[in-house]
Amino acid sequence: MSVIIVMQTVQSGQNETLQPGQMWQLEQGYVEVVEVSKRLVHYKTLRQPDQRAAVTRMIGVEALLKYLTHCEGRLMRLNA
């Protein structure tokens, strides 16, 4: 069973979804979505988009969406 969360981006006005494999570009780095469940998201924070070694962390879905909106995150890729 897959859970898809919809996010309204400020810049483009399009709906974006949180899915495993997504890479979001922020001003100070990158956020890679590893796994999405009903209420939690497993993610990695990276300095470079091709970085491999990073700690996987968990956060609430709404909190991550709020953070991505606040930091004006841009969706770079989807490897699902």
mmCIF file of the N, C-alpha and C atoms, coordinates in Angstrom:
data_MODEL
# 
_entry.id   MODEL 
# 
loop_
_atom_site.group_PDB 
_atom_site.id 
_atom_site.type_symbol 
_atom_site.label_atom_id 
_atom_site.label_alt_id 
_atom_site.label_comp_id 
_atom_site.label_asym_id 
_atom_site.label_entity_id 
_atom_site.label_seq_id 
_atom_site.pdbx_PDB_ins_code 
_atom_site.Cartn_x 
_atom_site.Cartn_y 
_atom_site.Cartn_z 
_atom_site.occupancy 
_atom_site.B_iso_or_equiv 
_atom_site.pdbx_formal_charge 
_atom_site.auth_seq_id 
_atom_site.auth_comp_id 
_atom_site.auth_asym_id 
_atom_site.auth_atom_id 
_atom_site.pdbx_PDB_model_num 
ATOM 1   N N  . MET A 1 1  ? 0.842  -1.179 0.000  1.00 0.00 ? 1  MET A N  1 
ATOM 2   C CA . MET A 1 1  ? 0.000  0.000  0.000  1.00 0.00 ? 1  MET A CA 1 
ATOM 3   C C  . MET A 1 1  ? 0.883  1.236  0.000  1.00 0.00 ? 1  MET A C  1 
ATOM 4   N N  . SER A 1 2  ? 0.616  2.160  -0.861 1.00 0.00 ? 2  SER A N  1 
ATOM 5   C CA . SER A 1 2  ? 1.416  3.361  -0.994 1.00 0.00 ? 2  SER A CA 1 
ATOM 6   C C  . SER A 1 2  ? 0.610  4.574  -0.556 1.00 0.00 ? 2  SER A C  1 
ATOM 7   N N  . VAL A 1 3  ? 1.268  5.488  0.144  1.00 0.00 ? 3  VAL A N  1 
ATOM 8   C CA . VAL A 1 3  ? 0.627  6.707  0.604  1.00 0.00 ? 3  VAL A CA 1 
ATOM 9   C C  . VAL A 1 3  ? 1.226  7.869  -0.170 1.00 0.00 ? 3  VAL A C  1 
ATOM 10  N N  . ILE A 1 4  ? 0.390  8.703  -0.754 1.00 0.00 ? 4  ILE A N  1 
ATOM 11  C CA . ILE A 1 4  ? 0.852  9.863  -1.493 1.00 0.00 ? 4  ILE A CA 1 
ATOM 12  C C  . ILE A 1 4  ? 0.337  11.115 -0.795 1.00 0.00 ? 4  ILE A C  1 
ATOM 13  N N  . ILE A 1 5  ? 1.241  12.025 -0.488 1.00 0.00 ? 5  ILE A N  1 
ATOM 14  C CA . ILE A 1 5  ? 0.901  13.270 0.177  1.00 0.00 ? 5  ILE A CA 1 
ATOM 15  C C  . ILE A 1 5  ? 1.038  14.400 -0.839 1.00 0.00 ? 5  ILE A C  1 
ATOM 16  N N  . VAL A 1 6  ? 0.047  15.283 -0.893 1.00 0.00 ? 6  VAL A N  1 
ATOM 17  C CA . VAL A 1 6  ? 0.047  16.364 -1.873 1.00 0.00 ? 6  VAL A CA 1 
ATOM 18  C C  . VAL A 1 6  ? 0.518  17.652 -1.220 1.00 0.00 ? 6  VAL A C  1 
ATOM 19  N N  . MET A 1 7  ? 1.402  18.383 -1.930 1.00 0.00 ? 7  MET A N  1 
ATOM 20  C CA . MET A 1 7  ? 1.941  19.646 -1.429 1.00 0.00 ? 7  MET A CA 1 
ATOM 21  C C  . MET A 1 7  ? 1.745  20.722 -2.485 1.00 0.00 ? 7  MET A C  1 
ATOM 22  N N  . GLN A 1 8  ? 1.216  21.853 -2.088 1.00 0.00 ? 8  GLN A N  1 
ATOM 23  C CA . GLN A 1 8  ? 1.055  22.991 -2.990 1.00 0.00 ? 8  GLN A CA 1 
ATOM 24  C C  . GLN A 1 8  ? 2.318  23.833 -2.895 1.00 0.00 ? 8  GLN A C  1 
ATOM 25  N N  . THR A 1 9  ? 3.082  23.923 -3.976 1.00 0.00 ? 9  THR A N  1 
ATOM 26  C CA . THR A 1 9  ? 4.305  24.714 -3.950 1.00 0.00 ? 9  THR A CA 1 
ATOM 27  C C  . THR A 1 9  ? 3.984  26.172 -4.204 1.00 0.00 ? 9  THR A C  1 
ATOM 28  N N  . VAL A 1 10 ? 4.712  27.038 -3.530 1.00 0.00 ? 10 VAL A N  1 
ATOM 29  C CA . VAL A 1 10 ? 4.460  28.467 -3.603 1.00 0.00 ? 10 VAL A CA 1 
ATOM 30  C C  . VAL A 1 10 ? 4.880  29.021 -4.960 1.00 0.00 ? 10 VAL A C  1 
ATOM 31  N N  . GLN A 1 11 ? 6.042  28.614 -5.461 1.00 0.00 ? 11 GLN A N  1 
ATOM 32  C CA . GLN A 1 11 ? 6.576  29.190 -6.685 1.00 0.00 ? 11 GLN A CA 1 
ATOM 33  C C  . GLN A 1 11 ? 5.751  28.821 -7.911 1.00 0.00 ? 11 GLN A C  1 
ATOM 34  N N  . SER A 1 12 ? 5.519  27.547 -8.115 1.00 0.00 ? 12 SER A N  1 
ATOM 35  C CA . SER A 1 12 ? 4.896  27.110 -9.361 1.00 0.00 ? 12 SER A CA 1 
ATOM 36  C C  . SER A 1 12 ? 3.380  27.044 -9.278 1.00 0.00 ? 12 SER A C  1 
ATOM 37  N N  . GLY A 1 13 ? 2.837  26.914 -8.064 1.00 0.00 ? 13 GLY A N  1 
ATOM 38  C CA . GLY A 1 13 ? 1.397  26.780 -7.926 1.00 0.00 ? 13 GLY A CA 1 
ATOM 39  C C  . GLY A 1 13 ? 0.895  25.403 -8.307 1.00 0.00 ? 13 GLY A C  1 
ATOM 40  N N  . GLN A 1 14 ? 1.793  24.436 -8.540 1.00 0.00 ? 14 GLN A N  1 
ATOM 41  C CA . GLN A 1 14 ? 1.419  23.085 -8.910 1.00 0.00 ? 14 GLN A CA 1 
ATOM 42  C C  . GLN A 1 14 ? 1.435  22.199 -7.674 1.00 0.00 ? 14 GLN A C  1 
ATOM 43  N N  . ASN A 1 15 ? 0.674  21.114 -7.736 1.00 0.00 ? 15 ASN A N  1 
ATOM 44  C CA . ASN A 1 15 ? 0.684  20.144 -6.649 1.00 0.00 ? 15 ASN A CA 1 
ATOM 45  C C  . ASN A 1 15 ? 1.878  19.219 -6.804 1.00 0.00 ? 15 ASN A C  1 
ATOM 46  N N  . GLU A 1 16 ? 2.625  19.027 -5.743 1.00 0.00 ? 16 GLU A N  1 
ATOM 47  C CA . GLU A 1 16 ? 3.741  18.087 -5.717 1.00 0.00 ? 16 GLU A CA 1 
ATOM 48  C C  . GLU A 1 16 ? 3.410  17.019 -4.678 1.00 0.00 ? 16 GLU A C  1 
ATOM 49  N N  . THR A 1 17 ? 3.894  15.805 -4.874 1.00 0.00 ? 17 THR A N  1 
ATOM 50  C CA . THR A 1 17 ? 3.638  14.725 -3.942 1.00 0.00 ? 17 THR A CA 1 
ATOM 51  C C  . THR A 1 17 ? 4.945  14.249 -3.334 1.00 0.00 ? 17 THR A C  1 
ATOM 52  N N  . LEU A 1 18 ? 4.888  13.802 -2.098 1.00 0.00 ? 18 LEU A N  1 
ATOM 53  C CA . LEU A 1 18 ? 6.045  13.201 -1.452 1.00 0.00 ? 18 LEU A CA 1 
ATOM 54  C C  . LEU A 1 18 ? 6.048  11.721 -1.789 1.00 0.00 ? 18 LEU A C  1 
ATOM 55  N N  . GLN A 1 19 ? 7.102  11.278 -2.463 1.00 0.00 ? 19 GLN A N  1 
ATOM 56  C CA . GLN A 1 19 ? 7.247  9.885  -2.839 1.00 0.00 ? 19 GLN A CA 1 
ATOM 57  C C  . GLN A 1 19 ? 8.696  9.473  -2.612 1.00 0.00 ? 19 GLN A C  1 
ATOM 58  N N  . PRO A 1 20 ? 8.931  8.192  -2.312 1.00 0.00 ? 20 PRO A N  1 
ATOM 59  C CA . PRO A 1 20 ? 10.304 7.728  -2.134 1.00 0.00 ? 20 PRO A CA 1 
ATOM 60  C C  . PRO A 1 20 ? 11.148 7.985  -3.379 1.00 0.00 ? 20 PRO A C  1 
ATOM 61  N N  . GLY A 1 21 ? 12.380 8.433  -3.159 1.00 0.00 ? 21 GLY A N  1 
ATOM 62  C CA . GLY A 1 21 ? 13.297 8.688  -4.261 1.00 0.00 ? 21 GLY A CA 1 
ATOM 63  C C  . GLY A 1 21 ? 13.362 10.140 -4.691 1.00 0.00 ? 21 GLY A C  1 
ATOM 64  N N  . GLN A 1 22 ? 12.465 10.972 -4.173 1.00 0.00 ? 22 GLN A N  1 
ATOM 65  C CA . GLN A 1 22 ? 12.486 12.380 -4.563 1.00 0.00 ? 22 GLN A CA 1 
ATOM 66  C C  . GLN A 1 22 ? 13.692 13.091 -3.974 1.00 0.00 ? 22 GLN A C  1 
ATOM 67  N N  . MET A 1 23 ? 14.221 14.054 -4.724 1.00 0.00 ? 23 MET A N  1 
ATOM 68  C CA . MET A 1 23 ? 15.314 14.899 -4.264 1.00 0.00 ? 23 MET A CA 1 
ATOM 69  C C  . MET A 1 23 ? 14.831 16.342 -4.334 1.00 0.00 ? 23 MET A C  1 
ATOM 70  N N  . TRP A 1 24 ? 14.795 17.018 -3.189 1.00 0.00 ? 24 TRP A N  1 
ATOM 71  C CA . TRP A 1 24 ? 14.365 18.409 -3.101 1.00 0.00 ? 24 TRP A CA 1 
ATOM 72  C C  . TRP A 1 24 ? 15.593 19.288 -2.899 1.00 0.00 ? 24 TRP A C  1 
ATOM 73  N N  . GLN A 1 25 ? 15.721 20.325 -3.708 1.00 0.00 ? 25 GLN A N  1 
ATOM 74  C CA . GLN A 1 25 ? 16.840 21.253 -3.576 1.00 0.00 ? 25 GLN A CA 1 
ATOM 75  C C  . GLN A 1 25 ? 16.413 22.419 -2.696 1.00 0.00 ? 25 GLN A C  1 
ATOM 76  N N  . LEU A 1 26 ? 17.240 22.683 -1.687 1.00 0.00 ? 26 LEU A N  1 
ATOM 77  C CA . LEU A 1 26 ? 17.038 23.810 -0.787 1.00 0.00 ? 26 LEU A CA 1 
ATOM 78  C C  . LEU A 1 26 ? 18.182 24.786 -0.977 1.00 0.00 ? 26 LEU A C  1 
ATOM 79  N N  . GLU A 1 27 ? 18.096 25.926 -0.347 1.00 0.00 ? 27 GLU A N  1 
ATOM 80  C CA . GLU A 1 27 ? 19.162 26.924 -0.473 1.00 0.00 ? 27 GLU A CA 1 
ATOM 81  C C  . GLU A 1 27 ? 20.480 26.400 0.084  1.00 0.00 ? 27 GLU A C  1 
ATOM 82  N N  . GLN A 1 28 ? 20.442 25.663 1.195  1.00 0.00 ? 28 GLN A N  1 
ATOM 83  C CA . GLN A 1 28 ? 21.661 25.224 1.865  1.00 0.00 ? 28 GLN A CA 1 
ATOM 84  C C  . GLN A 1 28 ? 21.995 23.751 1.648  1.00 0.00 ? 28 GLN A C  1 
ATOM 85  N N  . GLY A 1 29 ? 21.258 23.034 0.824  1.00 0.00 ? 29 GLY A N  1 
ATOM 86  C CA . GLY A 1 29 ? 21.558 21.627 0.594  1.00 0.00 ? 29 GLY A CA 1 
ATOM 87  C C  . GLY A 1 29 ? 20.403 20.935 -0.112 1.00 0.00 ? 29 GLY A C  1 
ATOM 88  N N  . TYR A 1 30 ? 20.236 19.637 0.202  1.00 0.00 ? 30 TYR A N  1 
ATOM 89  C CA . TYR A 1 30 ? 19.236 18.818 -0.453 1.00 0.00 ? 30 TYR A CA 1 
ATOM 90  C C  . TYR A 1 30 ? 18.545 17.931 0.570  1.00 0.00 ? 30 TYR A C  1 
ATOM 91  N N  . VAL A 1 31 ? 17.304 17.563 0.295  1.00 0.00 ? 31 VAL A N  1 
ATOM 92  C CA . VAL A 1 31 ? 16.555 16.599 1.107  1.00 0.00 ? 31 VAL A CA 1 
ATOM 93  C C  . VAL A 1 31 ? 16.125 15.478 0.172  1.00 0.00 ? 31 VAL A C  1 
ATOM 94  N N  . GLU A 1 32 ? 16.498 14.244 0.519  1.00 0.00 ? 32 GLU A N  1 
ATOM 95  C CA . GLU A 1 32 ? 16.086 13.072 -0.254 1.00 0.00 ? 32 GLU A CA 1 
ATOM 96  C C  . GLU A 1 32 ? 15.056 12.292 0.548  1.00 0.00 ? 32 GLU A C  1 
ATOM 97  N N  . VAL A 1 33 ? 13.891 12.052 -0.038 1.00 0.00 ? 33 VAL A N  1 
ATOM 98  C CA . VAL A 1 33 ? 12.836 11.280 0.606  1.00 0.00 ? 33 VAL A CA 1 
ATOM 99  C C  . VAL A 1 33 ? 13.144 9.806  0.410  1.00 0.00 ? 33 VAL A C  1 
ATOM 100 N N  . VAL A 1 34 ? 13.275 9.068  1.525  1.00 0.00 ? 34 VAL A N  1 
ATOM 101 C CA . VAL A 1 34 ? 13.625 7.656  1.467  1.00 0.00 ? 34 VAL A CA 1 
ATOM 102 C C  . VAL A 1 34 ? 12.377 6.781  1.504  1.00 0.00 ? 34 VAL A C  1 
ATOM 103 N N  . GLU A 1 35 ? 11.472 7.073  2.440  1.00 0.00 ? 35 GLU A N  1 
ATOM 104 C CA . GLU A 1 35 ? 10.262 6.261  2.605  1.00 0.00 ? 35 GLU A CA 1 
ATOM 105 C C  . GLU A 1 35 ? 9.152  7.141  3.149  1.00 0.00 ? 35 GLU A C  1 
ATOM 106 N N  . VAL A 1 36 ? 7.921  6.914  2.680  1.00 0.00 ? 36 VAL A N  1 
ATOM 107 C CA . VAL A 1 36 ? 6.765  7.690  3.136  1.00 0.00 ? 36 VAL A CA 1 
ATOM 108 C C  . VAL A 1 36 ? 5.730  6.723  3.687  1.00 0.00 ? 36 VAL A C  1 
ATOM 109 N N  . SER A 1 37 ? 5.282  6.983  4.913  1.00 0.00 ? 37 SER A N  1 
ATOM 110 C CA . SER A 1 37 ? 4.201  6.192  5.491  1.00 0.00 ? 37 SER A CA 1 
ATOM 111 C C  . SER A 1 37 ? 3.017  7.128  5.742  1.00 0.00 ? 37 SER A C  1 
ATOM 112 N N  . LYS A 1 38 ? 2.034  6.661  6.477  1.00 0.00 ? 38 LYS A N  1 
ATOM 113 C CA . LYS A 1 38 ? 0.830  7.461  6.676  1.00 0.00 ? 38 LYS A CA 1 
ATOM 114 C C  . LYS A 1 38 ? 1.117  8.766  7.413  1.00 0.00 ? 38 LYS A C  1 
ATOM 115 N N  . ARG A 1 39 ? 1.969  8.729  8.441  1.00 0.00 ? 39 ARG A N  1 
ATOM 116 C CA . ARG A 1 39 ? 2.231  9.921  9.241  1.00 0.00 ? 39 ARG A CA 1 
ATOM 117 C C  . ARG A 1 39 ? 3.689  10.344 9.299  1.00 0.00 ? 39 ARG A C  1 
ATOM 118 N N  . LEU A 1 40 ? 4.599  9.476  8.907  1.00 0.00 ? 40 LEU A N  1 
ATOM 119 C CA . LEU A 1 40 ? 6.023  9.776  9.013  1.00 0.00 ? 40 LEU A CA 1 
ATOM 120 C C  . LEU A 1 40 ? 6.714  9.692  7.663  1.00 0.00 ? 40 LEU A C  1 
ATOM 121 N N  . VAL A 1 41 ? 7.814  10.429 7.564  1.00 0.00 ? 41 VAL A N  1 
ATOM 122 C CA . VAL A 1 41 ? 8.659  10.407 6.373  1.00 0.00 ? 41 VAL A CA 1 
ATOM 123 C C  . VAL A 1 41 ? 10.080 10.117 6.813  1.00 0.00 ? 41 VAL A C  1 
ATOM 124 N N  . HIS A 1 42 ? 10.734 9.168  6.171  1.00 0.00 ? 42 HIS A N  1 
ATOM 125 C CA . HIS A 1 42 ? 12.152 8.904  6.382  1.00 0.00 ? 42 HIS A CA 1 
ATOM 126 C C  . HIS A 1 42 ? 12.888 9.704  5.315  1.00 0.00 ? 42 HIS A C  1 
ATOM 127 N N  . TYR A 1 43 ? 13.858 10.504 5.729  1.00 0.00 ? 43 TYR A N  1 
ATOM 128 C CA . TYR A 1 43 ? 14.541 11.375 4.779  1.00 0.00 ? 43 TYR A CA 1 
ATOM 129 C C  . TYR A 1 43 ? 16.015 11.504 5.129  1.00 0.00 ? 43 TYR A C  1 
ATOM 130 N N  . LYS A 1 44 ? 16.797 11.975 4.166  1.00 0.00 ? 44 LYS A N  1 
ATOM 131 C CA . LYS A 1 44 ? 18.221 12.252 4.371  1.00 0.00 ? 44 LYS A CA 1 
ATOM 132 C C  . LYS A 1 44 ? 18.478 13.702 3.996  1.00 0.00 ? 44 LYS A C  1 
ATOM 133 N N  . THR A 1 45 ? 19.339 14.371 4.764  1.00 0.00 ? 45 THR A N  1 
ATOM 134 C CA . THR A 1 45 ? 19.779 15.713 4.388  1.00 0.00 ? 45 THR A CA 1 
ATOM 135 C C  . THR A 1 45 ? 21.183 15.579 3.813  1.00 0.00 ? 45 THR A C  1 
ATOM 136 N N  . LEU A 1 46 ? 21.394 16.167 2.646  1.00 0.00 ? 46 LEU A N  1 
ATOM 137 C CA . LEU A 1 46 ? 22.645 16.028 1.916  1.00 0.00 ? 46 LEU A CA 1 
ATOM 138 C C  . LEU A 1 46 ? 23.222 17.396 1.588  1.00 0.00 ? 46 LEU A C  1 
ATOM 139 N N  . ARG A 1 47 ? 24.550 17.456 1.480  1.00 0.00 ? 47 ARG A N  1 
ATOM 140 C CA . ARG A 1 47 ? 25.206 18.688 1.049  1.00 0.00 ? 47 ARG A CA 1 
ATOM 141 C C  . ARG A 1 47 ? 25.337 18.736 -0.468 1.00 0.00 ? 47 ARG A C  1 
ATOM 142 N N  . GLN A 1 48 ? 25.557 17.573 -1.065 1.00 0.00 ? 48 GLN A N  1 
ATOM 143 C CA . GLN A 1 48 ? 25.693 17.440 -2.517 1.00 0.00 ? 48 GLN A CA 1 
ATOM 144 C C  . GLN A 1 48 ? 24.645 16.434 -3.006 1.00 0.00 ? 48 GLN A C  1 
ATOM 145 N N  . PRO A 1 49 ? 24.122 16.613 -4.206 1.00 0.00 ? 49 PRO A N  1 
ATOM 146 C CA . PRO A 1 49 ? 23.081 15.683 -4.677 1.00 0.00 ? 49 PRO A CA 1 
ATOM 147 C C  . PRO A 1 49 ? 23.575 14.258 -4.904 1.00 0.00 ? 49 PRO A C  1 
ATOM 148 N N  . ASP A 1 50 ? 24.877 14.064 -5.139 1.00 0.00 ? 50 ASP A N  1 
ATOM 149 C CA . ASP A 1 50 ? 25.407 12.725 -5.367 1.00 0.00 ? 50 ASP A CA 1 
ATOM 150 C C  . ASP A 1 50 ? 26.032 12.104 -4.117 1.00 0.00 ? 50 ASP A C  1 
ATOM 151 N N  . GLN A 1 51 ? 25.846 12.735 -2.971 1.00 0.00 ? 51 GLN A N  1 
ATOM 152 C CA . GLN A 1 51 ? 26.386 12.229 -1.706 1.00 0.00 ? 51 GLN A CA 1 
ATOM 153 C C  . GLN A 1 51 ? 25.689 10.925 -1.330 1.00 0.00 ? 51 GLN A C  1 
ATOM 154 N N  . ARG A 1 52 ? 26.456 9.937  -0.880 1.00 0.00 ? 52 ARG A N  1 
ATOM 155 C CA . ARG A 1 52 ? 25.895 8.632  -0.531 1.00 0.00 ? 52 ARG A CA 1 
ATOM 156 C C  . ARG A 1 52 ? 25.763 8.423  0.977  1.00 0.00 ? 52 ARG A C  1 
ATOM 157 N N  . ALA A 1 53 ? 26.767 8.814  1.742  1.00 0.00 ? 53 ALA A N  1 
ATOM 158 C CA . ALA A 1 53 ? 26.758 8.568  3.183  1.00 0.00 ? 53 ALA A CA 1 
ATOM 159 C C  . ALA A 1 53 ? 26.002 9.686  3.904  1.00 0.00 ? 53 ALA A C  1 
ATOM 160 N N  . ALA A 1 54 ? 24.845 9.336  4.444  1.00 0.00 ? 54 ALA A N  1 
ATOM 161 C CA . ALA A 1 54 ? 24.046 10.298 5.207  1.00 0.00 ? 54 ALA A CA 1 
ATOM 162 C C  . ALA A 1 54 ? 23.150 9.518  6.160  1.00 0.00 ? 54 ALA A C  1 
ATOM 163 N N  . VAL A 1 55 ? 22.837 10.122 7.274  1.00 0.00 ? 55 VAL A N  1 
ATOM 164 C CA . VAL A 1 55 ? 21.983 9.500  8.275  1.00 0.00 ? 55 VAL A CA 1 
ATOM 165 C C  . VAL A 1 55 ? 20.527 9.664  7.852  1.00 0.00 ? 55 VAL A C  1 
ATOM 166 N N  . THR A 1 56 ? 19.762 8.580  7.927  1.00 0.00 ? 56 THR A N  1 
ATOM 167 C CA . THR A 1 56 ? 18.337 8.647  7.635  1.00 0.00 ? 56 THR A CA 1 
ATOM 168 C C  . THR A 1 56 ? 17.604 9.060  8.901  1.00 0.00 ? 56 THR A C  1 
ATOM 169 N N  . ARG A 1 57 ? 16.736 10.054 8.773  1.00 0.00 ? 57 ARG A N  1 
ATOM 170 C CA . ARG A 1 57 ? 15.984 10.575 9.915  1.00 0.00 ? 57 ARG A CA 1 
ATOM 171 C C  . ARG A 1 57 ? 14.494 10.464 9.646  1.00 0.00 ? 57 ARG A C  1 
ATOM 172 N N  . MET A 1 58 ? 13.697 10.604 10.714 1.00 0.00 ? 58 MET A N  1 
ATOM 173 C CA . MET A 1 58 ? 12.244 10.567 10.589 1.00 0.00 ? 58 MET A CA 1 
ATOM 174 C C  . MET A 1 58 ? 11.656 11.891 11.046 1.00 0.00 ? 58 MET A C  1 
ATOM 175 N N  . ILE A 1 59 ? 10.552 12.284 10.406 1.00 0.00 ? 59 ILE A N  1 
ATOM 176 C CA . ILE A 1 59 ? 9.830  13.491 10.780 1.00 0.00 ? 59 ILE A CA 1 
ATOM 177 C C  . ILE A 1 59 ? 8.378  13.293 10.354 1.00 0.00 ? 59 ILE A C  1 
ATOM 178 N N  . GLY A 1 60 ? 7.486  14.044 10.936 1.00 0.00 ? 60 GLY A N  1 
ATOM 179 C CA . GLY A 1 60 ? 6.088  13.996 10.527 1.00 0.00 ? 60 GLY A CA 1 
ATOM 180 C C  . GLY A 1 60 ? 5.919  14.542 9.120  1.00 0.00 ? 60 GLY A C  1 
ATOM 181 N N  . VAL A 1 61 ? 4.946  14.012 8.404  1.00 0.00 ? 61 VAL A N  1 
ATOM 182 C CA . VAL A 1 61 ? 4.708  14.422 7.020  1.00 0.00 ? 61 VAL A CA 1 
ATOM 183 C C  . VAL A 1 61 ? 4.411  15.915 6.953  1.00 0.00 ? 61 VAL A C  1 
ATOM 184 N N  . GLU A 1 62 ? 3.515  16.390 7.805  1.00 0.00 ? 62 GLU A N  1 
ATOM 185 C CA . GLU A 1 62 ? 3.139  17.803 7.780  1.00 0.00 ? 62 GLU A CA 1 
ATOM 186 C C  . GLU A 1 62 ? 4.320  18.698 8.106  1.00 0.00 ? 62 GLU A C  1 
ATOM 187 N N  . ALA A 1 63 ? 5.172  18.275 9.026  1.00 0.00 ? 63 ALA A N  1 
ATOM 188 C CA . ALA A 1 63 ? 6.343  19.079 9.396  1.00 0.00 ? 63 ALA A CA 1 
ATOM 189 C C  . ALA A 1 63 ? 7.314  19.197 8.225  1.00 0.00 ? 63 ALA A C  1 
ATOM 190 N N  . LEU A 1 64 ? 7.530  18.108 7.493  1.00 0.00 ? 64 LEU A N  1 
ATOM 191 C CA . LEU A 1 64 ? 8.430  18.162 6.337  1.00 0.00 ? 64 LEU A CA 1 
ATOM 192 C C  . LEU A 1 64 ? 7.843  19.022 5.226  1.00 0.00 ? 64 LEU A C  1 
ATOM 193 N N  . LEU A 1 65 ? 6.553  18.897 4.987  1.00 0.00 ? 65 LEU A N  1 
ATOM 194 C CA . LEU A 1 65 ? 5.914  19.734 3.974  1.00 0.00 ? 65 LEU A CA 1 
ATOM 195 C C  . LEU A 1 65 ? 6.019  21.213 4.329  1.00 0.00 ? 65 LEU A C  1 
ATOM 196 N N  . LYS A 1 66 ? 5.825  21.514 5.599  1.00 0.00 ? 66 LYS A N  1 
ATOM 197 C CA . LYS A 1 66 ? 5.946  22.904 6.065  1.00 0.00 ? 66 LYS A CA 1 
ATOM 198 C C  . LYS A 1 66 ? 7.378  23.406 5.889  1.00 0.00 ? 66 LYS A C  1 
ATOM 199 N N  . TYR A 1 67 ? 8.361  22.562 6.209  1.00 0.00 ? 67 TYR A N  1 
ATOM 200 C CA . TYR A 1 67 ? 9.769  22.928 6.062  1.00 0.00 ? 67 TYR A CA 1 
ATOM 201 C C  . TYR A 1 67 ? 10.120 23.167 4.590  1.00 0.00 ? 67 TYR A C  1 
ATOM 202 N N  . LEU A 1 68 ? 9.678  22.280 3.698  1.00 0.00 ? 68 LEU A N  1 
ATOM 203 C CA . LEU A 1 68 ? 9.966  22.436 2.274  1.00 0.00 ? 68 LEU A CA 1 
ATOM 204 C C  . LEU A 1 68 ? 9.316  23.697 1.709  1.00 0.00 ? 68 LEU A C  1 
ATOM 205 N N  . THR A 1 69 ? 8.117  24.016 2.171  1.00 0.00 ? 69 THR A N  1 
ATOM 206 C CA . THR A 1 69 ? 7.442  25.234 1.728  1.00 0.00 ? 69 THR A CA 1 
ATOM 207 C C  . THR A 1 69 ? 8.167  26.466 2.240  1.00 0.00 ? 69 THR A C  1 
ATOM 208 N N  . HIS A 1 70 ? 8.541  26.438 3.515  1.00 0.00 ? 70 HIS A N  1 
ATOM 209 C CA . HIS A 1 70 ? 9.233  27.580 4.130  1.00 0.00 ? 70 HIS A CA 1 
ATOM 210 C C  . HIS A 1 70 ? 10.579 27.842 3.465  1.00 0.00 ? 70 HIS A C  1 
ATOM 211 N N  . CYS A 1 71 ? 11.305 26.788 3.134  1.00 0.00 ? 71 CYS A N  1 
ATOM 212 C CA . CYS A 1 71 ? 12.629 26.923 2.519  1.00 0.00 ? 71 CYS A CA 1 
ATOM 213 C C  . CYS A 1 71 ? 12.555 27.020 0.996  1.00 0.00 ? 71 CYS A C  1 
ATOM 214 N N  . GLU A 1 72 ? 11.351 27.081 0.445  1.00 0.00 ? 72 GLU A N  1 
ATOM 215 C CA . GLU A 1 72 ? 11.134 27.157 -0.997 1.00 0.00 ? 72 GLU A CA 1 
ATOM 216 C C  . GLU A 1 72 ? 11.862 26.033 -1.732 1.00 0.00 ? 72 GLU A C  1 
ATOM 217 N N  . GLY A 1 73 ? 11.646 24.804 -1.237 1.00 0.00 ? 73 GLY A N  1 
ATOM 218 C CA . GLY A 1 73 ? 12.268 23.639 -1.847 1.00 0.00 ? 73 GLY A CA 1 
ATOM 219 C C  . GLY A 1 73 ? 11.738 23.398 -3.251 1.00 0.00 ? 73 GLY A C  1 
ATOM 220 N N  . ARG A 1 74 ? 12.641 22.985 -4.135 1.00 0.00 ? 74 ARG A N  1 
ATOM 221 C CA . ARG A 1 74 ? 12.286 22.683 -5.525 1.00 0.00 ? 74 ARG A CA 1 
ATOM 222 C C  . ARG A 1 74 ? 12.542 21.209 -5.802 1.00 0.00 ? 74 ARG A C  1 
ATOM 223 N N  . LEU A 1 75 ? 11.579 20.544 -6.395 1.00 0.00 ? 75 LEU A N  1 
ATOM 224 C CA . LEU A 1 75 ? 11.716 19.130 -6.722 1.00 0.00 ? 75 LEU A CA 1 
ATOM 225 C C  . LEU A 1 75 ? 12.673 18.980 -7.882 1.00 0.00 ? 75 LEU A C  1 
ATOM 226 N N  . MET A 1 76 ? 13.751 18.192 -7.665 1.00 0.00 ? 76 MET A N  1 
ATOM 227 C CA . MET A 1 76 ? 14.762 17.993 -8.697 1.00 0.00 ? 76 MET A CA 1 
ATOM 228 C C  . MET A 1 76 ? 14.499 16.726 -9.498 1.00 0.00 ? 76 MET A C  1 
ATOM 229 N N  . ARG A 1 77 ? 14.233 15.601 -8.802 1.00 0.00 ? 77 ARG A N  1 
ATOM 230 C CA . ARG A 1 77 ? 14.094 14.332 -9.504 1.00 0.00 ? 77 ARG A CA 1 
ATOM 231 C C  . ARG A 1 77 ? 13.238 13.370 -8.700 1.00 0.00 ? 77 ARG A C  1 
ATOM 232 N N  . LEU A 1 78 ? 12.782 12.336 -9.384 1.00 0.00 ? 78 LEU A N  1 
ATOM 233 C CA . LEU A 1 78 ? 12.009 11.264 -8.765 1.00 0.00 ? 78 LEU A CA 1 
ATOM 234 C C  . LEU A 1 78 ? 12.552 9.948  -9.268 1.00 0.00 ? 78 LEU A C  1 
ATOM 235 N N  . ASN A 1 79 ? 13.095 9.132  -8.363 1.00 0.00 ? 79 ASN A N  1 
ATOM 236 C CA . ASN A 1 79 ? 13.640 7.824  -8.727 1.00 0.00 ? 79 ASN A CA 1 
ATOM 237 C C  . ASN A 1 79 ? 12.759 6.718  -8.180 1.00 0.00 ? 79 ASN A C  1 
ATOM 238 N N  . ALA A 1 80 ? 11.507 6.701  -8.510 1.00 0.00 ? 80 ALA A N  1 
ATOM 239 C CA . ALA A 1 80 ? 10.622 5.667  -7.977 1.00 0.00 ? 80 ALA A CA 1 
ATOM 240 C C  . ALA A 1 80 ? 10.435 4.551  -8.971 1.00 0.00 ? 80 ALA A C  1 
# 
